[in-house]
Amino acid sequence: MAYTWDNRVKYVVRYMYDIDNNGFLDKNDFECLALRNTLIEGRGEWSAEKYAANQKIMSNLWNEIAELADFNKDGEVSDDEFKQAVQKNCSGKGFADFPNAFKSFITTQFKTIDVNGDGIVGVDEYRLDCISRSAFASISEIDDAYNKLCTEDDKKAGGINLARYQELYAQFISNPDEKCNAVYLFGPLKEVN
């Protein structure tokens, strides 16, 4: 059940966007994401220019998500509203056909995972990303998921590059197949309540 489409979309809401953990998406989450991404990208160093760029990206993302998913116009996007919006705007589509703000978020997300800035997410960076959202008792859980995620070409390249990450993310939220390797993009998943 952890790899169903429904659970994967709930996972994205809960662990990728709902930064203040209040159970729904709102403007505050995206303001917090701008600060978080700036600090992660800078490895703790502050850059007002990067922060301004991230604020713009996250503000645009919130505005687009609110337009696409805030069906009752209350300034909040619930899990159900987000799922409906993803199903309507992303299901069965590749990264290139996603709404622009989603594409910007995915690209920015990659930068926060690629902590050494080499353009590849290797197993070490994947591990760090996984443990930033979930608890694991064994490194083998994470490494097994990484090995299921990566193709032979990914392994030869030393990990996942940006273009591959973008397509994997697109599949994670748009492909209902529970057996596609993209279901491991964020590590071994747990059921989201």
CYANA upper distance limits for C-alpha pairs under 8 A (distance plus 0.5 A):
  1 MET  CA      7 ASN  CA      7.82
  1 MET  CA    191 GLU  CA      7.19
  2 ALA  CA      7 ASN  CA      6.44
  2 ALA  CA      8 ARG  CA      7.85
  2 ALA  CA    189 LEU  CA      6.17
  2 ALA  CA    190 LYS  CA      5.75
  2 ALA  CA    191 GLU  CA      5.14
  2 ALA  CA    192 VAL  CA      8.17
  3 TYR  CA      7 ASN  CA      6.83
  3 TYR  CA      8 ARG  CA      6.66
  3 TYR  CA    178 GLU  CA      5.85
  3 TYR  CA    179 LYS  CA      8.49
  3 TYR  CA    183 VAL  CA      6.69
  3 TYR  CA    189 LEU  CA      7.34
  4 THR  CA      8 ARG  CA      6.69
  4 THR  CA    176 PRO  CA      7.43
  4 THR  CA    177 ASP  CA      8.13
  4 THR  CA    178 GLU  CA      6.06
  5 TRP  CA      9 VAL  CA      6.74
  5 TRP  CA    172 PHE  CA      8.35
  5 TRP  CA    173 ILE  CA      7.36
  5 TRP  CA    174 SER  CA      8.24
  5 TRP  CA    175 ASN  CA      7.67
  5 TRP  CA    176 PRO  CA      5.58
  5 TRP  CA    177 ASP  CA      7.99
  5 TRP  CA    178 GLU  CA      7.62
  6 ASP  CA     10 LYS  CA      6.80
  6 ASP  CA     83 LYS  CA      7.98
  7 ASN  CA     11 TYR  CA      6.49
  7 ASN  CA    191 GLU  CA      6.86
  7 ASN  CA    192 VAL  CA      6.66
  8 ARG  CA     12 VAL  CA      6.87
  8 ARG  CA    172 PHE  CA      7.45
  8 ARG  CA    173 ILE  CA      7.09
  8 ARG  CA    183 VAL  CA      8.11
  9 VAL  CA     13 VAL  CA      6.91
  9 VAL  CA     82 PHE  CA      8.46
  9 VAL  CA     83 LYS  CA      6.85
  9 VAL  CA    173 ILE  CA      6.42
 10 LYS  CA     14 ARG  CA      6.56
 10 LYS  CA     79 ASP  CA      6.66
 10 LYS  CA     83 LYS  CA      8.10
 10 LYS  CA    192 VAL  CA      6.97
 11 TYR  CA     15 TYR  CA      6.19
 11 TYR  CA     16 MET  CA      7.92
 11 TYR  CA    192 VAL  CA      6.79
 12 VAL  CA     16 MET  CA      5.48
 12 VAL  CA     17 TYR  CA      7.13
 13 VAL  CA     17 TYR  CA      5.67
 13 VAL  CA     18 ASP  CA      6.34
 13 VAL  CA     24 PHE  CA      8.25
 13 VAL  CA     25 LEU  CA      7.95
 13 VAL  CA     79 ASP  CA      7.19
 13 VAL  CA     82 PHE  CA      8.15
 14 ARG  CA     18 ASP  CA      5.64
 14 ARG  CA     19 ILE  CA      8.22
 14 ARG  CA     21 ASN  CA      7.70
 14 ARG  CA     23 GLY  CA      7.71
 15 TYR  CA     19 ILE  CA      7.68
 15 TYR  CA    133 ARG  CA      6.82
 17 TYR  CA     25 LEU  CA      7.33
 17 TYR  CA     29 ASP  CA      6.96
 17 TYR  CA     30 PHE  CA      7.77
 17 TYR  CA     33 LEU  CA      8.07
 18 ASP  CA     22 ASN  CA      7.52
 18 ASP  CA     23 GLY  CA      7.35
 18 ASP  CA     24 PHE  CA      6.84
 18 ASP  CA     25 LEU  CA      6.04
 18 ASP  CA     29 ASP  CA      6.22
 19 ILE  CA     29 ASP  CA      5.77
 19 ILE  CA     30 PHE  CA      8.44
 19 ILE  CA     32 CYS  CA      7.29
 19 ILE  CA     33 LEU  CA      7.46
 20 ASP  CA     28 ASN  CA      8.19
 20 ASP  CA     29 ASP  CA      6.51
 20 ASP  CA     32 CYS  CA      8.29
 23 GLY  CA     78 SER  CA      7.86
 24 PHE  CA     76 GLU  CA      6.73
 24 PHE  CA     77 VAL  CA      6.07
 24 PHE  CA     78 SER  CA      5.33
 24 PHE  CA     79 ASP  CA      7.20
 25 LEU  CA     29 ASP  CA      6.82
 25 LEU  CA     76 GLU  CA      6.00
 25 LEU  CA     77 VAL  CA      5.37
 25 LEU  CA     78 SER  CA      6.98
 26 ASP  CA     30 PHE  CA      7.71
 26 ASP  CA     62 TRP  CA      7.89
 26 ASP  CA     75 GLY  CA      6.69
 26 ASP  CA     76 GLU  CA      5.35
 26 ASP  CA     77 VAL  CA      6.94
 27 LYS  CA     31 GLU  CA      6.93
 27 LYS  CA     59 SER  CA      8.18
 27 LYS  CA     62 TRP  CA      6.68
 27 LYS  CA     75 GLY  CA      8.16
 27 LYS  CA     76 GLU  CA      8.49
 28 ASN  CA     32 CYS  CA      6.67
 29 ASP  CA     33 LEU  CA      6.63
 30 PHE  CA     34 ALA  CA      6.74
 30 PHE  CA     58 MET  CA      5.78
 30 PHE  CA     59 SER  CA      7.05
 30 PHE  CA     61 LEU  CA      8.22
 30 PHE  CA     62 TRP  CA      6.76
 31 GLU  CA     35 LEU  CA      7.29
 31 GLU  CA     55 GLN  CA      7.17
 31 GLU  CA     58 MET  CA      7.25
 31 GLU  CA     59 SER  CA      7.72
 32 CYS  CA     36 ARG  CA      6.60
 33 LEU  CA     37 ASN  CA      6.33
 33 LEU  CA     58 MET  CA      7.48
 34 ALA  CA     38 THR  CA      6.67
 34 ALA  CA     51 TYR  CA      6.98
 34 ALA  CA     54 ASN  CA      5.39
 34 ALA  CA     55 GLN  CA      5.53
 34 ALA  CA     57 ILE  CA      8.33
 34 ALA  CA     58 MET  CA      6.48
 35 LEU  CA     39 LEU  CA      6.83
 35 LEU  CA     51 TYR  CA      6.97
 35 LEU  CA     54 ASN  CA      8.07
 35 LEU  CA     55 GLN  CA      8.21
 36 ARG  CA     40 ILE  CA      6.65
 37 ASN  CA     41 GLU  CA      6.33
 37 ASN  CA     54 ASN  CA      7.70
 37 ASN  CA    108 THR  CA      8.18
 37 ASN  CA    109 GLN  CA      8.25
 37 ASN  CA    112 THR  CA      6.78
 38 THR  CA     42 GLY  CA      6.60
 38 THR  CA     46 TRP  CA      7.71
 38 THR  CA     47 SER  CA      7.76
 38 THR  CA     50 LYS  CA      6.62
 38 THR  CA     51 TYR  CA      5.92
 38 THR  CA     54 ASN  CA      7.22
 39 LEU  CA     43 ARG  CA      6.34
 39 LEU  CA     44 GLY  CA      5.25
 39 LEU  CA     45 GLU  CA      6.66
 39 LEU  CA     46 TRP  CA      6.79
 40 ILE  CA     44 GLY  CA      6.59
 40 ILE  CA    112 THR  CA      6.11
 40 ILE  CA    115 VAL  CA      8.16
 41 GLU  CA    111 LYS  CA      6.78
 41 GLU  CA    112 THR  CA      5.69
 41 GLU  CA    115 VAL  CA      7.41
 42 GLY  CA     46 TRP  CA      7.10
 42 GLY  CA     47 SER  CA      7.92
 43 ARG  CA    115 VAL  CA      7.81
 47 SER  CA     51 TYR  CA      6.62
 48 ALA  CA     52 ALA  CA      6.60
 49 GLU  CA     53 ALA  CA      6.82
 50 LYS  CA     54 ASN  CA      6.54
 51 TYR  CA     55 GLN  CA      6.44
 52 ALA  CA     56 LYS  CA      6.80
 53 ALA  CA     57 ILE  CA      6.80
 54 ASN  CA     58 MET  CA      6.47
 55 GLN  CA     59 SER  CA      6.35
 56 LYS  CA     60 ASN  CA      6.55
 57 ILE  CA     61 LEU  CA      6.57
 57 ILE  CA    101 ALA  CA      7.85
 57 ILE  CA    104 SER  CA      7.26
 57 ILE  CA    105 PHE  CA      7.81
 58 MET  CA     62 TRP  CA      6.54
 58 MET  CA    105 PHE  CA      7.95
 59 SER  CA     63 ASN  CA      6.64
 60 ASN  CA     64 GLU  CA      6.56
 60 ASN  CA    101 ALA  CA      6.80
 61 LEU  CA     65 ILE  CA      6.49
 61 LEU  CA    101 ALA  CA      5.12
 61 LEU  CA    102 PHE  CA      7.20
 61 LEU  CA    104 SER  CA      8.24
 61 LEU  CA    105 PHE  CA      7.59
 62 TRP  CA     66 ALA  CA      6.37
 63 ASN  CA     67 GLU  CA      6.58
 64 GLU  CA     68 LEU  CA      6.54
 64 GLU  CA    101 ALA  CA      6.90
 65 ILE  CA     69 ALA  CA      6.07
 65 ILE  CA     70 ASP  CA      7.81
 65 ILE  CA    101 ALA  CA      8.42
 66 ALA  CA     70 ASP  CA      5.25
 66 ALA  CA     73 LYS  CA      8.36
 66 ALA  CA     75 GLY  CA      7.72
 66 ALA  CA     76 GLU  CA      8.07
 66 ALA  CA     77 VAL  CA      7.39
 67 GLU  CA     71 PHE  CA      8.40
 68 LEU  CA     85 ALA  CA      6.32
 69 ALA  CA     77 VAL  CA      6.79
 69 ALA  CA     81 GLU  CA      5.80
 69 ALA  CA     82 PHE  CA      5.96
 69 ALA  CA     84 GLN  CA      7.64
 69 ALA  CA     85 ALA  CA      5.58
 70 ASP  CA     74 ASP  CA      7.46
 70 ASP  CA     75 GLY  CA      7.30
 70 ASP  CA     76 GLU  CA      6.84
 70 ASP  CA     77 VAL  CA      5.68
 70 ASP  CA     78 SER  CA      8.46
 70 ASP  CA     81 GLU  CA      6.95
 70 ASP  CA     82 PHE  CA      8.42
 71 PHE  CA     81 GLU  CA      7.32
 77 VAL  CA     81 GLU  CA      6.33
 77 VAL  CA     82 PHE  CA      6.78
 78 SER  CA     82 PHE  CA      6.67
 79 ASP  CA     83 LYS  CA      6.60
 80 ASP  CA     84 GLN  CA      6.71
 81 GLU  CA     85 ALA  CA      6.76
 82 PHE  CA     86 VAL  CA      6.62
 83 LYS  CA     87 GLN  CA      6.52
 84 GLN  CA     88 LYS  CA      6.61
 85 ALA  CA     89 ASN  CA      6.39
 85 ALA  CA     90 CYS  CA      8.32
 86 VAL  CA     90 CYS  CA      5.55
 86 VAL  CA     91 SER  CA      6.93
 86 VAL  CA    173 ILE  CA      7.81
 86 VAL  CA    174 SER  CA      7.87
 87 GLN  CA     91 SER  CA      5.37
 87 GLN  CA    174 SER  CA      7.74
 89 ASN  CA     98 PHE  CA      7.50
 89 ASN  CA     99 PRO  CA      7.84
 90 CYS  CA     94 GLY  CA      8.30
 90 CYS  CA     97 ASP  CA      8.15
 90 CYS  CA     98 PHE  CA      6.39
 90 CYS  CA     99 PRO  CA      8.47
 90 CYS  CA    170 ALA  CA      8.22
 90 CYS  CA    173 ILE  CA      7.92
 90 CYS  CA    174 SER  CA      6.07
 91 SER  CA    173 ILE  CA      7.82
 91 SER  CA    174 SER  CA      4.64
 91 SER  CA    175 ASN  CA      7.04
 92 GLY  CA    174 SER  CA      5.82
 92 GLY  CA    175 ASN  CA      6.46
 93 LYS  CA     97 ASP  CA      6.44
 93 LYS  CA     98 PHE  CA      7.42
 93 LYS  CA    170 ALA  CA      7.78
 93 LYS  CA    171 GLN  CA      8.50
 93 LYS  CA    174 SER  CA      6.98
 94 GLY  CA     98 PHE  CA      7.37
 94 GLY  CA    167 GLU  CA      6.92
 94 GLY  CA    170 ALA  CA      6.27
 94 GLY  CA    171 GLN  CA      7.62
 94 GLY  CA    174 SER  CA      8.48
 95 PHE  CA    103 LYS  CA      7.44
 95 PHE  CA    166 GLN  CA      6.56
 95 PHE  CA    167 GLU  CA      6.01
 95 PHE  CA    169 TYR  CA      8.31
 95 PHE  CA    170 ALA  CA      5.70
 96 ALA  CA    103 LYS  CA      8.32
 98 PHE  CA    102 PHE  CA      6.90
 98 PHE  CA    103 LYS  CA      6.86
 98 PHE  CA    170 ALA  CA      8.46
 99 PRO  CA    103 LYS  CA      7.03
100 ASN  CA    104 SER  CA      6.74
101 ALA  CA    105 PHE  CA      6.69
102 PHE  CA    106 ILE  CA      6.68
103 LYS  CA    107 THR  CA      6.70
103 LYS  CA    166 GLN  CA      8.38
104 SER  CA    108 THR  CA      6.59
105 PHE  CA    109 GLN  CA      6.42
106 ILE  CA    110 PHE  CA      6.83
106 ILE  CA    166 GLN  CA      6.94
106 ILE  CA    169 TYR  CA      7.75
107 THR  CA    111 LYS  CA      7.23
107 THR  CA    162 LEU  CA      7.79
107 THR  CA    166 GLN  CA      7.45
108 THR  CA    112 THR  CA      7.18
109 GLN  CA    113 ILE  CA      7.07
110 PHE  CA    114 ASP  CA      6.61
110 PHE  CA    162 LEU  CA      7.19
110 PHE  CA    165 TYR  CA      7.65
111 LYS  CA    115 VAL  CA      7.56
111 LYS  CA    117 GLY  CA      7.83
113 ILE  CA    121 VAL  CA      7.26
113 ILE  CA    125 GLU  CA      6.64
113 ILE  CA    126 TYR  CA      7.61
113 ILE  CA    128 LEU  CA      8.46
113 ILE  CA    129 ASP  CA      6.61
114 ASP  CA    118 ASP  CA      7.49
114 ASP  CA    119 GLY  CA      7.04
114 ASP  CA    120 ILE  CA      6.84
114 ASP  CA    121 VAL  CA      5.78
114 ASP  CA    125 GLU  CA      6.87
115 VAL  CA    125 GLU  CA      7.18
119 GLY  CA    161 ASN  CA      6.29
119 GLY  CA    162 LEU  CA      7.16
120 ILE  CA    158 GLY  CA      7.55
120 ILE  CA    159 GLY  CA      6.01
120 ILE  CA    160 ILE  CA      5.71
120 ILE  CA    161 ASN  CA      5.06
120 ILE  CA    162 LEU  CA      7.58
121 VAL  CA    125 GLU  CA      6.27
121 VAL  CA    126 TYR  CA      6.85
121 VAL  CA    158 GLY  CA      8.40
121 VAL  CA    159 GLY  CA      5.69
121 VAL  CA    160 ILE  CA      5.49
121 VAL  CA    161 ASN  CA      6.93
122 GLY  CA    126 TYR  CA      6.64
122 GLY  CA    158 GLY  CA      6.53
122 GLY  CA    159 GLY  CA      4.92
122 GLY  CA    160 ILE  CA      7.16
123 VAL  CA    127 ARG  CA      6.55
123 VAL  CA    143 ASP  CA      7.74
123 VAL  CA    146 TYR  CA      7.29
123 VAL  CA    159 GLY  CA      7.45
124 ASP  CA    128 LEU  CA      6.96
125 GLU  CA    129 ASP  CA      6.68
126 TYR  CA    130 CYS  CA      6.65
126 TYR  CA    146 TYR  CA      7.85
126 TYR  CA    186 PHE  CA      8.42
126 TYR  CA    187 GLY  CA      8.35
127 ARG  CA    131 ILE  CA      6.78
127 ARG  CA    142 ILE  CA      6.85
127 ARG  CA    143 ASP  CA      8.02
128 LEU  CA    132 SER  CA      6.76
129 ASP  CA    133 ARG  CA      7.70
129 ASP  CA    186 PHE  CA      7.91
130 CYS  CA    134 SER  CA      6.83
130 CYS  CA    142 ILE  CA      7.81
130 CYS  CA    186 PHE  CA      6.43
130 CYS  CA    187 GLY  CA      6.01
131 ILE  CA    135 ALA  CA      6.63
131 ILE  CA    136 PHE  CA      7.65
136 PHE  CA    141 GLU  CA      7.77
136 PHE  CA    142 ILE  CA      8.36
137 ALA  CA    141 GLU  CA      8.49
138 SER  CA    142 ILE  CA      8.00
139 ILE  CA    143 ASP  CA      6.73
140 SER  CA    144 ASP  CA      6.23
141 GLU  CA    145 ALA  CA      6.91
141 GLU  CA    188 PRO  CA      7.29
142 ILE  CA    146 TYR  CA      6.79
142 ILE  CA    187 GLY  CA      6.40
142 ILE  CA    188 PRO  CA      6.92
143 ASP  CA    147 ASN  CA      6.67
144 ASP  CA    148 LYS  CA      6.77
145 ALA  CA    149 LEU  CA      6.61
145 ALA  CA    184 TYR  CA      6.08
145 ALA  CA    187 GLY  CA      6.09
145 ALA  CA    188 PRO  CA      6.30
146 TYR  CA    150 CYS  CA      6.66
146 TYR  CA    184 TYR  CA      7.36
146 TYR  CA    185 LEU  CA      8.22
146 TYR  CA    187 GLY  CA      7.41
147 ASN  CA    151 THR  CA      8.39
148 LYS  CA    181 ASN  CA      6.56
148 LYS  CA    184 TYR  CA      7.45
149 LEU  CA    181 ASN  CA      5.31
149 LEU  CA    182 ALA  CA      6.54
149 LEU  CA    183 VAL  CA      8.10
149 LEU  CA    184 TYR  CA      5.90
149 LEU  CA    185 LEU  CA      6.91
150 CYS  CA    154 ASP  CA      5.92
150 CYS  CA    155 LYS  CA      6.83
150 CYS  CA    159 GLY  CA      7.77
150 CYS  CA    160 ILE  CA      7.84
150 CYS  CA    181 ASN  CA      8.02
151 THR  CA    155 LYS  CA      6.82
152 GLU  CA    156 LYS  CA      6.69
153 ASP  CA    157 ALA  CA      6.73
154 ASP  CA    158 GLY  CA      6.78
154 ASP  CA    159 GLY  CA      5.50
154 ASP  CA    160 ILE  CA      6.10
154 ASP  CA    161 ASN  CA      8.47
155 LYS  CA    159 GLY  CA      5.99
160 ILE  CA    164 ARG  CA      6.49
160 ILE  CA    165 TYR  CA      6.65
161 ASN  CA    165 TYR  CA      6.59
162 LEU  CA    166 GLN  CA      6.60
163 ALA  CA    167 GLU  CA      6.94
164 ARG  CA    168 LEU  CA      6.58
165 TYR  CA    169 TYR  CA      6.50
166 GLN  CA    170 ALA  CA      6.69
167 GLU  CA    171 GLN  CA      6.66
168 LEU  CA    172 PHE  CA      6.52
168 LEU  CA    182 ALA  CA      5.53
168 LEU  CA    185 LEU  CA      7.33
169 TYR  CA    173 ILE  CA      7.07
169 TYR  CA    182 ALA  CA      7.47
169 TYR  CA    185 LEU  CA      7.54
170 ALA  CA    174 SER  CA      6.33
170 ALA  CA    175 ASN  CA      8.27
171 GLN  CA    175 ASN  CA      5.37
171 GLN  CA    182 ALA  CA      6.48
171 GLN  CA    183 VAL  CA      8.40
172 PHE  CA    182 ALA  CA      5.76
172 PHE  CA    183 VAL  CA      5.99
172 PHE  CA    185 LEU  CA      7.73
175 ASN  CA    180 CYS  CA      8.47
178 GLU  CA    183 VAL  CA      7.27
179 LYS  CA    183 VAL  CA      7.75
181 ASN  CA    185 LEU  CA      8.28
184 TYR  CA    188 PRO  CA      6.53
184 TYR  CA    189 LEU  CA      7.97
